[in-house]
Amino acid sequence: MNGLLQKIEDRSARVVVIGIGYVGLPLVVELARAGFRVTGYDKDPTKVRMLGLGESYIGDISSGDLKPLVDAGRLRASTDPEVLRAADAVIVCVPTPLNKTKDPDMRFIASASDEIAERQHPNMLIVLESTTYPGTTREVLVPKLCHGKYALGKDVFIAFSPERVDPGNARFRTRNTPKVIGGMTPACLEATRALYGTIIENLVPVSSTDAAEMVKLLENTFRAVNIGLVNEVALMSRRLGVDVWEVIRAAATKPFGFMPFYPGPGLGGHCIPIDPLYLSWRMRTLKYQARFIDLADTINSAMPGEVVALVQEALNGHRKSVSGSKILLSGIAYKKDVADYRESPAFDVIDGLHRLGAQVDYVDRRVPEVEEGGHTLKSVSTGVDYGRYDAVVIVTDHSDVDYPRMLREAKIVVDTRDALRAVEGDKSKVVRL
Ligand SMILES: NC(=O)c1ccc[n+]([C@@H]2O[C@H](COP(=O)([O-])OP(=O)(O)OC[C@H]3O[C@@H](n4cnc5c(N)ncnc54)[C@H](O)[C@@H]3O)[C@@H](O)[C@H]2O)c1
């Protein structure tokens, strides 16, 4: 243990991050900046090649951040798991998706753990960052890594620390976002605190890995449930003839006891639509139904269908059917000003419109093309004439869209984000959520 702490202290510790995607890439940058020799190990040869060249593939990290660290020999990438042999600390940032039945898909965590176990040596720190159900570190990592001569807290140190990266957030980055850490033993926590203390300003230790895993699920369930609530408030407000956006903005002036969430076309990204289902799955194994999560999932999953119904209603007002209409989606990314389209609700909106016989295009400057369901879709030019379409649907409210032109040219705009609120023009053609 002391040898490991000393290596962290004098920065001679070798760090390997498994998975250099949205979570792993910012982490390798901070660790290399702190003076460690860092290797990003990933199965994806494109990411490894680009990182090796100092070229970024993620919006929040610039090539200018990477290149000097690569050139200085502090940061490199590899597709070879053998890099794990020399590691003193390994941080696991692999995906945790759902399988077809919406249950946790643990294949990535399991295979990363196996790869570490095959190359393990004494005095190694292993931290899991992937979002997962409470109990994962204890039940999946520990049995694989604490075998034979490896005693937990003596020869191997295991911890969980949830990632809190918020893509597109320029104010809170890796360094200034407080980080929760939970160790399997006090020594595991101490080693984790020593490593992360070199790159994070504010650490929040908790009593166990289970507690740390649950913290992340509380944070993301909190968002999913509140978005579900506000989506239902939007549906109720429409029926009451009340402007939900006005209501939320007015409520948000209360200086205590209220936090605004905004409705939209449905959840997207790798976190909010998925993580709470890890918890509800875990609870089902304990014969407990996570009712808030299930209800929020039901409401949020129905939102793309509500958007399709709005398009139908708006076209009806012009004596047109969806069948045969040409519809343009403005934005396909799951959230404003990012290029990430994983789990984007846009795909369910497109699917719903296709089923009703519409011809659908999308425009998104950040996402020139997408692979979805075995098909490749390509964005139309951002200079598109909105008037060529029977309706335009704002799915993602990217800030660099020319909304005044859209309002001038489009025949109908279905605005699921209240993006046109401040735009002057003929609002009679705008239908809002
Ligand atoms: N993206 C976010 O905003 C965010 C925020 C907080 C938490 N998380 C969580 O962090 C974890 C990672 O998410 P991400 O968005 O970075 O995913 P990602 O898909 O961007 O990156 C994961 C990488 O892991 C690699 N990988 C998978 N299995 C591997 C293996 N066995 N060995 C080596 N490489 C392997 C993949 O090739 C991929 O490049 C997930 O659990 C996610 O829920 C994500």
The ligand as a Tripos MOL2 file, in Angstrom:
@<TRIPOS>MOLECULE
LIG
   44    48     1     0     0
SMALL
NO_CHARGES

@<TRIPOS>ATOM
      1 N1        -21.4430   10.0300  -21.5370 N.am      1 LIG1
      2 C1        -21.7810   10.5960  -20.3950 C.2       1 LIG1
      3 O1        -22.1890   11.7440  -20.3620 O.2       1 LIG1
      4 C2        -21.6700    9.8330  -19.0650 C.ar      1 LIG1
      5 C3        -21.8090   10.5540  -17.8790 C.ar      1 LIG1
      6 C4        -21.6870    9.9020  -16.6660 C.ar      1 LIG1
      7 C5        -21.4750    8.5270  -16.6370 C.ar      1 LIG1
      8 N2        -21.3610    7.8170  -17.8030 N.ar      1 LIG1
      9 C6        -21.1230    6.3780  -17.6970 C.3       1 LIG1
     10 O2        -19.7660    6.1200  -18.0120 O.3       1 LIG1
     11 C7        -19.6300    4.8660  -18.6900 C.3       1 LIG1
     12 C8        -18.9400    5.0750  -20.0320 C.3       1 LIG1
     13 O3        -19.7540    5.9270  -20.8320 O.3       1 LIG1
     14 P1        -19.1930    6.6810  -22.1150 P.3       1 LIG1
     15 O4        -20.2430    7.6630  -22.4920 O.co2     1 LIG1
     16 O5        -17.8110    7.1640  -21.8780 O.co2     1 LIG1
     17 O6        -19.1460    5.4630  -23.1760 O.3       1 LIG1
     18 P2        -18.4070    5.4510  -24.5940 P.3       1 LIG1
     19 O7        -19.1120    4.4510  -25.4150 O.co2     1 LIG1
     20 O8        -18.2280    6.8440  -25.1080 O.co2     1 LIG1
     21 O9        -16.9380    4.8950  -24.2440 O.3       1 LIG1
     22 C9        -16.7180    3.6170  -23.7540 C.3       1 LIG1
     23 C10       -15.5160    3.0130  -24.4700 C.3       1 LIG1
     24 O10       -15.1950    1.7690  -23.8520 O.3       1 LIG1
     25 C11       -14.6390    0.9140  -24.8600 C.3       1 LIG1
     26 N3        -14.6640   -0.4680  -24.3720 N.ar      1 LIG1
     27 C12       -15.7290   -1.2600  -24.1320 C.ar      1 LIG1
     28 N4        -15.3410   -2.4340  -23.6050 N.ar      1 LIG1
     29 C13       -13.9890   -2.4070  -23.5330 C.ar      1 LIG1
     30 C14       -12.9980   -3.3140  -23.0640 C.ar      1 LIG1
     31 N5        -13.3250   -4.4960  -22.5280 N.pl3     1 LIG1
     32 N6        -11.7120   -2.9580  -23.1460 N.ar      1 LIG1
     33 C15       -11.3610   -1.7500  -23.6580 C.ar      1 LIG1
     34 N7        -12.2400   -0.8350  -24.0830 N.ar      1 LIG1
     35 C16       -13.5450   -1.1500  -24.0230 C.ar      1 LIG1
     36 C17       -15.4970    1.2090  -26.0720 C.3       1 LIG1
     37 O11       -14.8270    0.8430  -27.2510 O.3       1 LIG1
     38 C18       -15.7100    2.7260  -25.9430 C.3       1 LIG1
     39 O12       -14.7470    3.4560  -26.6840 O.3       1 LIG1
     40 C19       -21.0450    4.3120  -18.8110 C.3       1 LIG1
     41 O13       -21.2900    3.4640  -17.7120 O.3       1 LIG1
     42 C20       -21.9150    5.5560  -18.6820 C.3       1 LIG1
     43 O14       -23.1950    5.2540  -18.1680 O.3       1 LIG1
     44 C21       -21.4500    8.4520  -19.0190 C.ar      1 LIG1
@<TRIPOS>BOND
     1     1     2 1
     2     2     3 2
     3     2     4 1
     4     4     5 ar
     5     4    44 ar
     6     5     6 ar
     7     6     7 ar
     8     7     8 ar
     9     8     9 1
    10     8    44 ar
    11     9    10 1
    12     9    42 1
    13    10    11 1
    14    11    12 1
    15    11    40 1
    16    12    13 1
    17    13    14 1
    18    14    15 2
    19    14    16 1
    20    14    17 1
    21    17    18 1
    22    18    19 2
    23    18    20 1
    24    18    21 1
    25    21    22 1
    26    22    23 1
    27    23    24 1
    28    23    38 1
    29    24    25 1
    30    25    26 1
    31    25    36 1
    32    26    27 ar
    33    26    35 ar
    34    27    28 ar
    35    28    29 ar
    36    29    30 ar
    37    29    35 ar
    38    30    31 1
    39    30    32 ar
    40    32    33 ar
    41    33    34 ar
    42    34    35 ar
    43    36    37 1
    44    36    38 1
    45    38    39 1
    46    40    41 1
    47    40    42 1
    48    42    43 1
@<TRIPOS>SUBSTRUCTURE
     1 LIG1         1 GROUP 0 **** ****
